[in-house]
Structure formats: C-alpha cells, structure tokens
Amino acid sequence: MTPSSSAPNPSNDPRVVLVGVDFGPGSSFDPTLDELALLAESAGDQPVAKVTAKRRAPDAALF
C-alpha cells in the first residue's frame, strides 16, 4: 500500500502509528503507549503518531 502523502523517511525504518483505547479510571494508559513506542523502536520501527480513543468498556465488535 502506498501512502497518498508521505513524509521524508531518511532512515528507511518502517513507520508505525500507535493506537490505544482508554477504558477510563484504573487503566494506566499513557505509560502503556510509551512502552509500546519503546517496543516498536527496539523492533526497528519508527513511531510517527499516537491515536487514542475513549470507551466506557471493551466492545467485542471492535476488536
């Protein structure tokens, strides 16, 4: 798949978008996305954006 608009990628590392869903109180959301970013970097990927959403509860139709 070719992106319709691409930013320069001098390192040629795969670029990834991190996606997280916040289920409200009791979930440590930001540290989890930070850890995901570190894991992606250690795998040789380049995180370029974080997308977040809020839900009251998990919905099986969306997973």
N, CA, C, O and CB atoms as a CASP TS submission, in Angstrom:
PFRMAT TS
TARGET T0000
AUTHOR 0000-0000-0000
METHOD Language model
MODEL 1
PARENT N/A
ATOM      1  N   MET     1       0.855  -1.169   0.000  1.00  0.00           N
ATOM      2  CA  MET     1       0.000   0.000   0.000  1.00  0.00           C
ATOM      3  C   MET     1       0.897   1.227   0.000  1.00  0.00           C
ATOM      4  O   MET     1       1.833   1.317   0.795  1.00  0.00           O
ATOM      5  CB  MET     1      -0.971   0.001   1.223  1.00  0.00           C
ATOM      6  N   THR     2       0.622   2.148  -0.867  1.00  0.00           N
ATOM      7  CA  THR     2       1.390   3.378  -0.967  1.00  0.00           C
ATOM      8  C   THR     2       0.611   4.514  -0.322  1.00  0.00           C
ATOM      9  O   THR     2      -0.538   4.760  -0.691  1.00  0.00           O
ATOM     10  CB  THR     2       1.719   3.707  -2.440  1.00  0.00           C
ATOM     11  N   PRO     3       1.226   5.221   0.651  1.00  0.00           N
ATOM     12  CA  PRO     3       0.517   6.342   1.271  1.00  0.00           C
ATOM     13  C   PRO     3       0.267   7.453   0.258  1.00  0.00           C
ATOM     14  O   PRO     3       1.074   7.669  -0.646  1.00  0.00           O
ATOM     15  CB  PRO     3       1.311   6.886   2.467  1.00  0.00           C
ATOM     16  N   SER     4      -0.850   8.156   0.412  1.00  0.00           N
ATOM     17  CA  SER     4      -1.176   9.231  -0.517  1.00  0.00           C
ATOM     18  C   SER     4      -0.256  10.431  -0.330  1.00  0.00           C
ATOM     19  O   SER     4       0.037  11.142  -1.292  1.00  0.00           O
ATOM     20  CB  SER     4      -2.625   9.656  -0.342  1.00  0.00           C
ATOM     21  N   SER     5       0.194  10.659   0.877  1.00  0.00           N
ATOM     22  CA  SER     5       1.190  11.696   1.126  1.00  0.00           C
ATOM     23  C   SER     5       2.193  11.130   2.110  1.00  0.00           C
ATOM     24  O   SER     5       1.816  10.567   3.138  1.00  0.00           O
ATOM     25  CB  SER     5       0.537  13.016   1.670  1.00  0.00           C
ATOM     26  N   SER     6       3.451  11.275   1.800  1.00  0.00           N
ATOM     27  CA  SER     6       4.448  10.684   2.678  1.00  0.00           C
ATOM     28  C   SER     6       5.446  11.737   3.127  1.00  0.00           C
ATOM     29  O   SER     6       5.834  12.628   2.372  1.00  0.00           O
ATOM     30  CB  SER     6       5.168   9.529   1.979  1.00  0.00           C
ATOM     31  N   ALA     7       5.841  11.602   4.371  1.00  0.00           N
ATOM     32  CA  ALA     7       6.868  12.469   4.930  1.00  0.00           C
ATOM     33  C   ALA     7       8.220  11.834   4.638  1.00  0.00           C
ATOM     34  O   ALA     7       8.310  10.619   4.460  1.00  0.00           O
ATOM     35  CB  ALA     7       6.661  12.691   6.469  1.00  0.00           C
ATOM     36  N   PRO     8       9.260  12.638   4.588  1.00  0.00           N
ATOM     37  CA  PRO     8      10.592  12.073   4.373  1.00  0.00           C
ATOM     38  C   PRO     8      10.929  11.049   5.453  1.00  0.00           C
ATOM     39  O   PRO     8      10.616  11.248   6.627  1.00  0.00           O
ATOM     40  CB  PRO     8      11.651  13.187   4.351  1.00  0.00           C
ATOM     41  N   ASN     9      11.556   9.974   5.055  1.00  0.00           N
ATOM     42  CA  ASN     9      11.944   8.915   5.979  1.00  0.00           C
ATOM     43  C   ASN     9      13.398   8.548   5.694  1.00  0.00           C
ATOM     44  O   ASN     9      13.675   7.525   5.067  1.00  0.00           O
ATOM     45  CB  ASN     9      11.006   7.664   5.844  1.00  0.00           C
ATOM     46  N   PRO    10      14.336   9.398   6.164  1.00  0.00           N
ATOM     47  CA  PRO    10      15.741   9.189   5.813  1.00  0.00           C
ATOM     48  C   PRO    10      16.320   7.877   6.329  1.00  0.00           C
ATOM     49  O   PRO    10      17.258   7.350   5.732  1.00  0.00           O
ATOM     50  CB  PRO    10      16.557  10.321   6.338  1.00  0.00           C
ATOM     51  N   SER    11      15.785   7.336   7.423  1.00  0.00           N
ATOM     52  CA  SER    11      16.351   6.111   7.976  1.00  0.00           C
ATOM     53  C   SER    11      15.805   4.861   7.303  1.00  0.00           C
ATOM     54  O   SER    11      16.354   3.775   7.485  1.00  0.00           O
ATOM     55  CB  SER    11      16.085   6.046   9.457  1.00  0.00           C
ATOM     56  N   ASN    12      14.728   4.996   6.526  1.00  0.00           N
ATOM     57  CA  ASN    12      14.073   3.861   5.871  1.00  0.00           C
ATOM     58  C   ASN    12      13.538   2.823   6.848  1.00  0.00           C
ATOM     59  O   ASN    12      13.229   1.705   6.438  1.00  0.00           O
ATOM     60  CB  ASN    12      15.032   3.200   4.928  1.00  0.00           C
ATOM     61  N   ASP    13      13.421   3.162   8.124  1.00  0.00           N
ATOM     62  CA  ASP    13      12.782   2.270   9.088  1.00  0.00           C
ATOM     63  C   ASP    13      11.281   2.268   8.820  1.00  0.00           C
ATOM     64  O   ASP    13      10.725   3.290   8.419  1.00  0.00           O
ATOM     65  CB  ASP    13      13.090   2.709  10.560  1.00  0.00           C
ATOM     66  N   PRO    14      10.624   1.140   9.034  1.00  0.00           N
ATOM     67  CA  PRO    14       9.165   1.134   8.889  1.00  0.00           C
ATOM     68  C   PRO    14       8.536   2.138   9.853  1.00  0.00           C
ATOM     69  O   PRO    14       8.886   2.182  11.032  1.00  0.00           O
ATOM     70  CB  PRO    14       8.594  -0.286   9.140  1.00  0.00           C
ATOM     71  N   ARG    15       7.614   2.934   9.344  1.00  0.00           N
ATOM     72  CA  ARG    15       6.919   3.913  10.176  1.00  0.00           C
ATOM     73  C   ARG    15       5.618   3.296  10.673  1.00  0.00           C
ATOM     74  O   ARG    15       4.902   2.638   9.917  1.00  0.00           O
ATOM     75  CB  ARG    15       6.645   5.232   9.388  1.00  0.00           C
ATOM     76  N   VAL    16       5.319   3.513  11.949  1.00  0.00           N
ATOM     77  CA  VAL    16       4.125   2.919  12.547  1.00  0.00           C
ATOM     78  C   VAL    16       3.312   3.977  13.277  1.00  0.00           C
ATOM     79  O   VAL    16       3.851   4.969  13.768  1.00  0.00           O
ATOM     80  CB  VAL    16       4.509   1.785  13.508  1.00  0.00           C
ATOM     81  N   VAL    17       2.014   3.751  13.339  1.00  0.00           N
ATOM     82  CA  VAL    17       1.100   4.575  14.121  1.00  0.00           C
ATOM     83  C   VAL    17       0.667   3.732  15.306  1.00  0.00           C
ATOM     84  O   VAL    17       0.183   2.613  15.135  1.00  0.00           O
ATOM     85  CB  VAL    17      -0.139   5.064  13.267  1.00  0.00           C
ATOM     86  N   LEU    18       0.839   4.267  16.508  1.00  0.00           N
ATOM     87  CA  LEU    18       0.449   3.556  17.722  1.00  0.00           C
ATOM     88  C   LEU    18      -0.993   3.908  18.059  1.00  0.00           C
ATOM     89  O   LEU    18      -1.367   5.081  18.051  1.00  0.00           O
ATOM     90  CB  LEU    18       1.395   3.905  18.908  1.00  0.00           C
ATOM     91  N   VAL    19      -1.799   2.898  18.352  1.00  0.00           N
ATOM     92  CA  VAL    19      -3.219   3.095  18.632  1.00  0.00           C
ATOM     93  C   VAL    19      -3.521   2.561  20.016  1.00  0.00           C
ATOM     94  O   VAL    19      -3.135   1.442  20.357  1.00  0.00           O
ATOM     95  CB  VAL    19      -4.108   2.399  17.565  1.00  0.00           C
ATOM     96  N   GLY    20      -4.219   3.370  20.823  1.00  0.00           N
ATOM     97  CA  GLY    20      -4.594   2.951  22.168  1.00  0.00           C
ATOM     98  C   GLY    20      -6.030   3.317  22.471  1.00  0.00           C
ATOM     99  O   GLY    20      -6.557   4.306  21.962  1.00  0.00           O
ATOM    100  N   VAL    21      -6.659   2.503  23.309  1.00  0.00           N
ATOM    101  CA  VAL    21      -8.036   2.758  23.733  1.00  0.00           C
ATOM    102  C   VAL    21      -8.042   2.912  25.245  1.00  0.00           C
ATOM    103  O   VAL    21      -7.579   2.033  25.971  1.00  0.00           O
ATOM    104  CB  VAL    21      -9.001   1.607  23.280  1.00  0.00           C
ATOM    105  N   ASP    22      -8.571   4.037  25.712  1.00  0.00           N
ATOM    106  CA  ASP    22      -8.654   4.353  27.142  1.00  0.00           C
ATOM    107  C   ASP    22     -10.021   3.904  27.650  1.00  0.00           C
ATOM    108  O   ASP    22     -11.055   4.404  27.208  1.00  0.00           O
ATOM    109  CB  ASP    22      -8.430   5.888  27.406  1.00  0.00           C
ATOM    110  N   PHE    23     -10.010   2.946  28.593  1.00  0.00           N
ATOM    111  CA  PHE    23     -11.255   2.441  29.160  1.00  0.00           C
ATOM    112  C   PHE    23     -11.596   3.103  30.485  1.00  0.00           C
ATOM    113  O   PHE    23     -12.398   2.569  31.252  1.00  0.00           O
ATOM    114  CB  PHE    23     -11.171   0.947  29.345  1.00  0.00           C
ATOM    115  N   GLY    24     -11.006   4.248  30.767  1.00  0.00           N
ATOM    116  CA  GLY    24     -11.388   5.022  31.935  1.00  0.00           C
ATOM    117  C   GLY    24     -10.514   4.781  33.147  1.00  0.00           C
ATOM    118  O   GLY    24      -9.393   4.285  33.034  1.00  0.00           O
ATOM    119  N   PRO    25     -11.050   5.143  34.327  1.00  0.00           N
ATOM    120  CA  PRO    25     -10.278   5.051  35.567  1.00  0.00           C
ATOM    121  C   PRO    25      -9.736   3.639  35.797  1.00  0.00           C
ATOM    122  O   PRO    25     -10.387   2.638  35.495  1.00  0.00           O
ATOM    123  CB  PRO    25     -11.141   5.474  36.754  1.00  0.00           C
ATOM    124  N   GLY    26      -8.545   3.600  36.332  1.00  0.00           N
ATOM    125  CA  GLY    26      -7.944   2.317  36.655  1.00  0.00           C
ATOM    126  C   GLY    26      -7.047   1.768  35.560  1.00  0.00           C
ATOM    127  O   GLY    26      -6.356   0.771  35.768  1.00  0.00           O
ATOM    128  N   SER    27      -7.050   2.402  34.405  1.00  0.00           N
ATOM    129  CA  SER    27      -6.158   1.930  33.349  1.00  0.00           C
ATOM    130  C   SER    27      -4.977   2.890  33.247  1.00  0.00           C
ATOM    131  O   SER    27      -5.153   4.104  33.150  1.00  0.00           O
ATOM    132  CB  SER    27      -6.909   1.817  31.980  1.00  0.00           C
ATOM    133  N   SER    28      -3.782   2.331  33.270  1.00  0.00           N
ATOM    134  CA  SER    28      -2.577   3.155  33.130  1.00  0.00           C
ATOM    135  C   SER    28      -2.300   3.302  31.638  1.00  0.00           C
ATOM    136  O   SER    28      -1.549   2.524  31.050  1.00  0.00           O
ATOM    137  CB  SER    28      -1.337   2.520  33.887  1.00  0.00           C
ATOM    138  N   PHE    29      -2.908   4.293  31.053  1.00  0.00           N
ATOM    139  CA  PHE    29      -2.972   4.434  29.605  1.00  0.00           C
ATOM    140  C   PHE    29      -1.692   5.000  28.994  1.00  0.00           C
ATOM    141  O   PHE    29      -1.100   4.362  28.124  1.00  0.00           O
ATOM    142  CB  PHE    29      -4.129   5.311  29.238  1.00  0.00           C
ATOM    143  N   ASP    30      -1.254   6.171  29.423  1.00  0.00           N
ATOM    144  CA  ASP    30      -0.081   6.809  28.819  1.00  0.00           C
ATOM    145  C   ASP    30       1.198   5.985  28.978  1.00  0.00           C
ATOM    146  O   ASP    30       1.948   5.843  28.012  1.00  0.00           O
ATOM    147  CB  ASP    30       0.125   8.177  29.429  1.00  0.00           C
ATOM    148  N   PRO    31       1.470   5.438  30.168  1.00  0.00           N
ATOM    149  CA  PRO    31       2.682   4.615  30.283  1.00  0.00           C
ATOM    150  C   PRO    31       2.650   3.392  29.362  1.00  0.00           C
ATOM    151  O   PRO    31       3.694   2.938  28.895  1.00  0.00           O
ATOM    152  CB  PRO    31       2.864   4.160  31.724  1.00  0.00           C
ATOM    153  N   THR    32       1.465   2.866  29.107  1.00  0.00           N
ATOM    154  CA  THR    32       1.344   1.711  28.225  1.00  0.00           C
ATOM    155  C   THR    32       1.698   2.086  26.790  1.00  0.00           C
ATOM    156  O   THR    32       2.395   1.335  26.107  1.00  0.00           O
ATOM    157  CB  THR    32      -0.076   1.136  28.288  1.00  0.00           C
ATOM    158  N   LEU    33       1.223   3.244  26.328  1.00  0.00           N
ATOM    159  CA  LEU    33       1.577   3.690  24.972  1.00  0.00           C
ATOM    160  C   LEU    33       3.061   4.035  24.868  1.00  0.00           C
ATOM    161  O   LEU    33       3.685   3.807  23.832  1.00  0.00           O
ATOM    162  CB  LEU    33       0.731   4.909  24.574  1.00  0.00           C
ATOM    163  N   ASP    34       3.619   4.582  25.941  1.00  0.00           N
ATOM    164  CA  ASP    34       5.056   4.878  25.946  1.00  0.00           C
ATOM    165  C   ASP    34       5.861   3.584  25.830  1.00  0.00           C
ATOM    166  O   ASP    34       6.855   3.525  25.106  1.00  0.00           O
ATOM    167  CB  ASP    34       5.452   5.646  27.233  1.00  0.00           C
ATOM    168  N   GLU    35       5.422   2.547  26.552  1.00  0.00           N
ATOM    169  CA  GLU    35       6.104   1.255  26.475  1.00  0.00           C
ATOM    170  C   GLU    35       5.965   0.658  25.071  1.00  0.00           C
ATOM    171  O   GLU    35       6.916   0.087  24.538  1.00  0.00           O
ATOM    172  CB  GLU    35       5.538   0.279  27.532  1.00  0.00           C
ATOM    173  N   LEU    36       4.786   0.793  24.483  1.00  0.00           N
ATOM    174  CA  LEU    36       4.576   0.297  23.123  1.00  0.00           C
ATOM    175  C   LEU    36       5.513   1.005  22.143  1.00  0.00           C
ATOM    176  O   LEU    36       6.046   0.375  21.230  1.00  0.00           O
ATOM    177  CB  LEU    36       3.107   0.496  22.696  1.00  0.00           C
ATOM    178  N   ALA    37       5.715   2.304  22.330  1.00  0.00           N
ATOM    179  CA  ALA    37       6.632   3.054  21.470  1.00  0.00           C
ATOM    180  C   ALA    37       8.058   2.524  21.609  1.00  0.00           C
ATOM    181  O   ALA    37       8.765   2.371  20.613  1.00  0.00           O
ATOM    182  CB  ALA    37       6.587   4.555  21.813  1.00  0.00           C
ATOM    183  N   LEU    38       8.479   2.245  22.837  1.00  0.00           N
ATOM    184  CA  LEU    38       9.822   1.701  23.053  1.00  0.00           C
ATOM    185  C   LEU    38       9.970   0.322  22.420  1.00  0.00           C
ATOM    186  O   LEU    38      11.010   0.012  21.838  1.00  0.00           O
ATOM    187  CB  LEU    38      10.131   1.624  24.551  1.00  0.00           C
ATOM    188  N   LEU    39       8.930  -0.508  22.532  1.00  0.00           N
ATOM    189  CA  LEU    39       8.973  -1.836  21.913  1.00  0.00           C
ATOM    190  C   LEU    39       9.053  -1.724  20.390  1.00  0.00           C
ATOM    191  O   LEU    39       9.787  -2.472  19.743  1.00  0.00           O
ATOM    192  CB  LEU    39       7.735  -2.660  22.320  1.00  0.00           C
ATOM    193  N   ALA    40       8.301  -0.794  19.830  1.00  0.00           N
ATOM    194  CA  ALA    40       8.338  -0.596  18.382  1.00  0.00           C
ATOM    195  C   ALA    40       9.731  -0.158  17.937  1.00  0.00           C
ATOM    196  O   ALA    40      10.256  -0.652  16.939  1.00  0.00           O
ATOM    197  CB  ALA    40       7.287   0.446  17.951  1.00  0.00           C
ATOM    198  N   GLU    41      10.324   0.769  18.681  1.00  0.00           N
ATOM    199  CA  GLU    41      11.669   1.242  18.341  1.00  0.00           C
ATOM    200  C   GLU    41      12.692   0.119  18.448  1.00  0.00           C
ATOM    201  O   GLU    41      13.587   0.010  17.610  1.00  0.00           O
ATOM    202  CB  GLU    41      12.074   2.404  19.251  1.00  0.00           C
ATOM    203  N   SER    42      12.563  -0.718  19.477  1.00  0.00           N
ATOM    204  CA  SER    42      13.521  -1.814  19.637  1.00  0.00           C
ATOM    205  C   SER    42      13.370  -2.856  18.530  1.00  0.00           C
ATOM    206  O   SER    42      14.304  -3.609  18.258  1.00  0.00           O
ATOM    207  CB  SER    42      13.343  -2.477  21.004  1.00  0.00           C
ATOM    208  N   ALA    43      12.197  -2.905  17.889  1.00  0.00           N
ATOM    209  CA  ALA    43      11.974  -3.817  16.768  1.00  0.00           C
ATOM    210  C   ALA    43      12.402  -3.193  15.441  1.00  0.00           C
ATOM    211  O   ALA    43      12.293  -3.824  14.390  1.00  0.00           O
ATOM    212  CB  ALA    43      10.502  -4.219  16.701  1.00  0.00           C
ATOM    213  N   GLY    44      12.891  -1.950  15.492  1.00  0.00           N
ATOM    214  CA  GLY    44      13.361  -1.284  14.285  1.00  0.00           C
ATOM    215  C   GLY    44      12.318  -0.429  13.597  1.00  0.00           C
ATOM    216  O   GLY    44      12.530   0.025  12.472  1.00  0.00           O
ATOM    217  N   ASP    45      11.191  -0.203  14.259  1.00  0.00           N
ATOM    218  CA  ASP    45      10.140   0.635  13.687  1.00  0.00           C
ATOM    219  C   ASP    45      10.284   2.067  14.187  1.00  0.00           C
ATOM    220  O   ASP    45      10.918   2.317  15.212  1.00  0.00           O
ATOM    221  CB  ASP    45       8.744   0.080  14.040  1.00  0.00           C
ATOM    222  N   GLN    46       9.694   2.997  13.456  1.00  0.00           N
ATOM    223  CA  GLN    46       9.749   4.411  13.818  1.00  0.00           C
ATOM    224  C   GLN    46       8.328   4.901  14.109  1.00  0.00           C
ATOM    225  O   GLN    46       7.567   5.158  13.176  1.00  0.00           O
ATOM    226  CB  GLN    46      10.412   5.258  12.681  1.00  0.00           C
ATOM    227  N   PRO    47       7.954   5.036  15.404  1.00  0.00           N
ATOM    228  CA  PRO    47       6.623   5.572  15.720  1.00  0.00           C
ATOM    229  C   PRO    47       6.510   7.016  15.234  1.00  0.00           C
ATOM    230  O   PRO    47       7.354   7.854  15.555  1.00  0.00           O
ATOM    231  CB  PRO    47       6.346   5.492  17.246  1.00  0.00           C
ATOM    232  N   VAL    48       5.467   7.299  14.463  1.00  0.00           N
ATOM    233  CA  VAL    48       5.290   8.639  13.920  1.00  0.00           C
ATOM    234  C   VAL    48       4.059   9.338  14.476  1.00  0.00           C
ATOM    235  O   VAL    48       3.931  10.555  14.348  1.00  0.00           O
ATOM    236  CB  VAL    48       5.198   8.576  12.423  1.00  0.00           C
ATOM    237  N   ALA    49       3.152   8.586  15.091  1.00  0.00           N
ATOM    238  CA  ALA    49       1.937   9.200  15.642  1.00  0.00           C
ATOM    239  C   ALA    49       1.306   8.266  16.663  1.00  0.00           C
ATOM    240  O   ALA    49       1.514   7.053  16.649  1.00  0.00           O
ATOM    241  CB  ALA    49       0.923   9.534  14.515  1.00  0.00           C
ATOM    242  N   LYS    50       0.522   8.882  17.554  1.00  0.00           N
ATOM    243  CA  LYS    50      -0.280   8.124  18.516  1.00  0.00           C
ATOM    244  C   LYS    50      -1.732   8.528  18.313  1.00  0.00           C
ATOM    245  O   LYS    50      -2.057   9.714  18.251  1.00  0.00           O
ATOM    246  CB  LYS    50       0.187   8.384  20.004  1.00  0.00           C
ATOM    247  N   VAL    51      -2.594   7.535  18.211  1.00  0.00           N
ATOM    248  CA  VAL    51      -4.025   7.768  18.066  1.00  0.00           C
ATOM    249  C   VAL    51      -4.697   7.157  19.282  1.00  0.00           C
ATOM    250  O   VAL    51      -4.458   5.996  19.616  1.00  0.00           O
ATOM    251  CB  VAL    51      -4.588   7.160  16.724  1.00  0.00           C
ATOM    252  N   THR    52      -5.543   7.946  19.947  1.00  0.00           N
ATOM    253  CA  THR    52      -6.216   7.438  21.139  1.00  0.00           C
ATOM    254  C   THR    52      -7.723   7.618  21.023  1.00  0.00           C
ATOM    255  O   THR    52      -8.217   8.500  20.321  1.00  0.00           O
ATOM    256  CB  THR    52      -5.693   8.146  22.395  1.00  0.00           C
ATOM    257  N   ALA    53      -8.426   6.761  21.727  1.00  0.00           N
ATOM    258  CA  ALA    53      -9.882   6.836  21.781  1.00  0.00           C
ATOM    259  C   ALA    53     -10.322   6.498  23.194  1.00  0.00           C
ATOM    260  O   ALA    53      -9.605   5.817  23.926  1.00  0.00           O
ATOM    261  CB  ALA    53     -10.543   5.876  20.744  1.00  0.00           C
ATOM    262  N   LYS    54     -11.494   6.971  23.576  1.00  0.00           N
ATOM    263  CA  LYS    54     -12.042   6.660  24.894  1.00  0.00           C
ATOM    264  C   LYS    54     -13.306   5.832  24.720  1.00  0.00           C
ATOM    265  O   LYS    54     -14.154   6.132  23.879  1.00  0.00           O
ATOM    266  CB  LYS    54     -12.337   7.957  25.701  1.00  0.00           C
ATOM    267  N   ARG    55     -13.416   4.793  25.524  1.00  0.00           N
ATOM    268  CA  ARG    55     -14.599   3.943  25.540  1.00  0.00           C
ATOM    269  C   ARG    55     -14.938   3.641  26.992  1.00  0.00           C
ATOM    270  O   ARG    55     -14.051   3.604  27.845  1.00  0.00           O
ATOM    271  CB  ARG    55     -14.372   2.627  24.723  1.00  0.00           C
ATOM    272  N   ARG    56     -16.215   3.425  27.272  1.00  0.00           N
ATOM    273  CA  ARG    56     -16.602   3.055  28.640  1.00  0.00           C
ATOM    274  C   ARG    56     -16.213   1.626  28.960  1.00  0.00           C
ATOM    275  O   ARG    56     -15.830   1.322  30.090  1.00  0.00           O
ATOM    276  CB  ARG    56     -18.103   3.235  28.837  1.00  0.00           C
ATOM    277  N   ALA    57     -16.307   0.749  27.979  1.00  0.00           N
ATOM    278  CA  ALA    57     -15.993  -0.669  28.178  1.00  0.00           C
ATOM    279  C   ALA    57     -15.566  -1.266  26.845  1.00  0.00           C
ATOM    280  O   ALA    57     -15.889  -0.725  25.787  1.00  0.00           O
ATOM    281  CB  ALA    57     -17.216  -1.445  28.768  1.00  0.00           C
ATOM    282  N   PRO    58     -14.841  -2.380  26.892  1.00  0.00           N
ATOM    283  CA  PRO    58     -14.480  -3.044  25.637  1.00  0.00           C
ATOM    284  C   PRO    58     -15.730  -3.511  24.895  1.00  0.00           C
ATOM    285  O   PRO    58     -16.716  -3.908  25.516  1.00  0.00           O
ATOM    286  CB  PRO    58     -13.546  -4.239  25.908  1.00  0.00           C
ATOM    287  N   ASP    59     -15.685  -3.463  23.583  1.00  0.00           N
ATOM    288  CA  ASP    59     -16.794  -3.910  22.746  1.00  0.00           C
ATOM    289  C   ASP    59     -16.248  -4.955  21.780  1.00  0.00           C
ATOM    290  O   ASP    59     -15.393  -4.649  20.948  1.00  0.00           O
ATOM    291  CB  ASP    59     -17.461  -2.708  21.975  1.00  0.00           C
ATOM    292  N   ALA    60     -16.736  -6.177  21.889  1.00  0.00           N
ATOM    293  CA  ALA    60     -16.228  -7.278  21.068  1.00  0.00           C
ATOM    294  C   ALA    60     -16.346  -6.986  19.575  1.00  0.00           C
ATOM    295  O   ALA    60     -15.555  -7.505  18.787  1.00  0.00           O
ATOM    296  CB  ALA    60     -16.973  -8.560  21.398  1.00  0.00           C
ATOM    297  N   ALA    61     -17.298  -6.182  19.178  1.00  0.00           N
ATOM    298  CA  ALA    61     -17.475  -5.863  17.762  1.00  0.00           C
ATOM    299  C   ALA    61     -16.321  -5.032  17.208  1.00  0.00           C
ATOM    300  O   ALA    61     -16.123  -4.981  15.995  1.00  0.00           O
ATOM    301  CB  ALA    61     -18.782  -5.121  17.558  1.00  0.00           C
ATOM    302  N   LEU    62     -15.564  -4.388  18.081  1.00  0.00           N
ATOM    303  CA  LEU    62     -14.481  -3.513  17.636  1.00  0.00           C
ATOM    304  C   LEU    62     -13.102  -4.150  17.743  1.00  0.00           C
ATOM    305  O   LEU    62     -12.108  -3.533  17.357  1.00  0.00           O
ATOM    306  CB  LEU    62     -14.502  -2.246  18.429  1.00  0.00           C
ATOM    307  N   PHE    63     -13.024  -5.372  18.262  1.00  0.00           N
ATOM    308  CA  PHE    63     -11.713  -6.000  18.443  1.00  0.00           C
ATOM    309  C   PHE    63     -11.501  -7.134  17.488  1.00  0.00           C
ATOM    310  O   PHE    63     -10.447  -7.769  17.509  1.00  0.00           O
ATOM    311  CB  PHE    63     -11.552  -6.494  19.850  1.00  0.00           C
TER
END
